[in-house]
Amino acid sequence: MSILKYLTTGWLLCVLAAFPSGSALAAGADTGIQFREFAIQAGGQPDSLLVTVQLDYQLSDYLREGLLNGMTLESDISVDLEWHHSWWWNTRKPLLDIKRELSYHPLSRQYQVADPVTGDNWSFPTLIAALEQLGSLSDYLLPALPANASHNDAALFVDATLTPKTLYLPLKVQALFSDRYSLDSEGVMWPIP
């Protein structure tokens, strides 16, 4: 009986040692993109919509170290129109992609957020402030909606990603099999007002 007890205890310790501890699992679960705020309201013109979004970015250690070592991170907030079908797959049409870039400049010790479309640049002394700006859209005017979007079970679907702007060949292959190289949000669906 005592030999069986030692074998069972030894087997159980080997199994527990093979799995990461709860704190290691919790540390990996802290990374990602979360929606803190999302709102859509009618604009001043007919059929115009304004969207307000605030995202929280929790960078992985790899992305944080890469940023400090010269990697540029690209944020993509995509807004799609989606029509719900109960008997068939939902139909989705891209409406807008908002891209911004985050980089770190070691000489000035500043984090820089840039909008490549408008040419706007913001500099921040802390990563927290830069991530706040990166994930902030306030009363952003959406493009005109198609005529079949209003009163036709259409909704806006918004999701976000954060990826390195360039990955070289060995990392491109690894990025296909690991979520360590990018962050993705769950996505939010909102009916058209």
Summary of the structure (lengths in Angstrom):
residues: 193
radius of gyration: 22.1
end to end distance: 70.9
largest distance: 81.9
contacts: 491
relative contact order: 0.20
helix: 26%
strand: 41%
